[in-house]
Amino acid sequence: MRHRKTVNHLGRPAGHRKALLMNLAKSLIMHKRIVTTLTKAKELRKFVEPILTRTKKDTTHARRTIFSIFQDKEPLKELFNQIAEKIEQRPGGYTRIIKLGNRVGDNAKMAMIELVDYNQLYVKEKKVIKTTRRSRTKKATEGVQEVSTTPIADK
């Protein structure tokens, strides 16, 4: 029975699993979207969401913590320069998993995992509503300003 077993080991030892998730996370950050198996995508989401949350605060401690995970400067630059400013208003849910079907060779369930703010198909565009305004002409404003202030005589 797998009661209270929350970690999917993906059939690998701990070091191999950590390296796999690190490489998948690097690829996701650099390419914004990757195709992998469904179980790897679900585990990658658990791995990468706290990292993305940590990038919201651009501090030295956050940079060092994330560098200790990746051991590479390129995803670090990408995270803090481009991705952090896109996700700063989002409270969570930075990734999306889309199921694709089964792989031809071994019939494994495939999925595409992507960063939510980088997909142009699902991003709602803000519509610019142009309002037609009537500007007052000089003649109309002059007529309004020439109101007499003399008191009206009572009859």
VMD Tcl script that draws the C-alpha trace (Angstrom):
set ca {
  {0.00 0.00 0.00}
  {1.22 3.49 -0.72}
  {-0.49 5.35 2.06}
  {1.06 8.79 2.66}
  {3.72 8.30 -0.01}
  {3.79 11.69 -1.70}
  {7.02 11.45 -3.71}
  {6.97 9.61 -7.00}
  {10.44 8.10 -7.29}
  {10.16 7.75 -11.08}
  {11.96 4.39 -10.87}
  {15.29 6.06 -10.13}
  {17.66 6.46 -7.19}
  {17.62 9.80 -5.37}
  {20.67 11.31 -7.11}
  {19.46 10.36 -10.57}
  {15.97 11.70 -9.83}
  {17.37 15.01 -8.56}
  {19.56 15.39 -11.66}
  {16.63 14.54 -13.93}
  {14.36 17.15 -12.32}
  {17.12 19.75 -12.38}
  {17.73 19.21 -16.11}
  {14.02 19.25 -16.89}
  {13.63 22.48 -14.91}
  {16.56 24.08 -16.78}
  {15.00 23.13 -20.10}
  {11.61 24.48 -19.03}
  {13.12 27.79 -17.96}
  {15.22 28.22 -21.08}
  {12.63 27.05 -23.64}
  {9.40 28.02 -21.77}
  {7.76 24.72 -22.86}
  {8.86 21.09 -22.98}
  {7.27 17.76 -23.91}
  {7.80 14.86 -21.51}
  {5.84 12.03 -19.91}
  {2.86 12.92 -17.75}
  {4.37 11.63 -14.49}
  {7.61 13.54 -15.06}
  {5.62 16.68 -15.83}
  {3.66 16.36 -12.59}
  {6.83 15.89 -10.57}
  {8.51 18.76 -12.40}
  {5.63 21.04 -11.48}
  {6.19 20.26 -7.78}
  {9.91 20.91 -8.24}
  {9.80 24.15 -10.23}
  {6.86 26.06 -8.66}
  {8.73 26.86 -5.38}
  {11.72 27.98 -7.43}
  {9.56 30.37 -9.43}
  {8.00 31.69 -6.23}
  {11.46 32.33 -4.83}
  {12.44 34.40 -7.89}
  {9.83 37.05 -7.07}
  {12.15 38.46 -4.41}
  {15.37 39.41 -6.15}
  {17.74 39.10 -3.21}
  {21.23 37.71 -2.96}
  {19.97 34.87 -0.79}
  {17.33 33.89 -3.37}
  {19.92 33.96 -6.17}
  {22.35 31.79 -4.21}
  {19.64 29.31 -3.24}
  {18.51 28.87 -6.82}
  {22.10 28.68 -8.06}
  {22.70 25.85 -5.61}
  {19.84 23.95 -7.27}
  {20.87 24.55 -10.90}
  {24.68 24.99 -10.71}
  {24.39 27.09 -13.87}
  {24.21 30.83 -14.47}
  {22.14 30.81 -17.66}
  {18.80 29.69 -16.15}
  {19.49 32.00 -13.21}
  {19.80 35.01 -15.53}
  {16.68 33.97 -17.42}
  {14.70 33.55 -14.21}
  {15.58 36.84 -12.59}
  {15.69 39.02 -15.72}
  {12.71 37.92 -17.84}
  {10.51 35.45 -15.99}
  {10.39 37.23 -12.61}
  {8.85 40.39 -14.04}
  {6.15 38.41 -15.86}
  {5.08 36.36 -12.82}
  {5.34 39.03 -10.12}
  {1.56 39.67 -10.07}
  {0.58 35.98 -10.22}
  {-0.10 34.40 -6.79}
  {0.82 30.90 -7.92}
  {0.17 28.36 -10.65}
  {3.05 29.33 -12.89}
  {2.97 26.16 -15.01}
  {0.34 24.43 -17.10}
  {0.27 20.73 -18.05}
  {-1.49 19.80 -21.29}
  {-2.01 16.11 -22.01}
  {-0.98 15.10 -25.52}
  {-1.80 11.42 -25.88}
  {0.32 8.30 -25.91}
  {3.85 7.90 -27.28}
  {4.13 5.58 -30.27}
  {7.04 3.44 -29.07}
  {6.01 2.40 -25.56}
  {2.49 3.86 -25.25}
  {3.56 6.18 -22.41}
  {1.25 9.08 -21.60}
  {2.81 12.29 -22.90}
  {2.24 15.85 -21.75}
  {3.47 19.33 -22.51}
  {4.40 21.48 -19.53}
  {4.75 25.21 -20.11}
  {5.04 28.49 -18.28}
  {1.60 30.06 -18.19}
  {2.58 33.64 -18.99}
  {4.51 32.71 -22.12}
  {1.75 31.03 -24.13}
  {0.21 33.54 -26.52}
  {-2.80 31.32 -27.31}
  {-4.22 31.42 -23.79}
  {-3.21 34.95 -22.79}
  {-6.14 37.31 -22.96}
  {-5.33 40.44 -24.87}
  {-6.46 43.72 -23.46}
  {-8.79 45.37 -25.90}
  {-8.28 49.05 -26.41}
  {-11.66 50.72 -26.58}
  {-11.57 53.91 -28.54}
  {-14.14 56.38 -27.38}
  {-15.30 59.11 -29.66}
  {-15.08 62.42 -27.95}
  {-16.46 65.66 -29.19}
  {-14.07 68.44 -28.62}
  {-15.55 71.82 -28.05}
  {-14.83 74.41 -30.64}
  {-13.71 77.85 -29.72}
  {-17.05 79.31 -30.75}
  {-18.98 77.08 -28.40}
  {-16.75 77.85 -25.43}
  {-16.86 81.59 -26.10}
  {-20.65 81.54 -26.10}
  {-20.73 79.81 -22.72}
  {-18.34 82.25 -21.13}
  {-20.28 85.37 -22.16}
  {-23.08 84.98 -19.63}
  {-24.24 88.30 -18.23}
  {-24.11 88.72 -14.49}
  {-26.59 91.59 -14.23}
  {-29.47 90.92 -11.90}
  {-32.85 90.37 -13.43}
  {-35.40 93.02 -12.43}
  {-38.48 91.75 -10.64}
  {-41.79 92.49 -12.32}
}
mol new
graphics top color blue
foreach p $ca { graphics top sphere $p radius 0.5 }
foreach p [lrange $ca 0 end-1] q [lrange $ca 1 end] { graphics top cylinder $p $q radius 0.2 }
display resetview
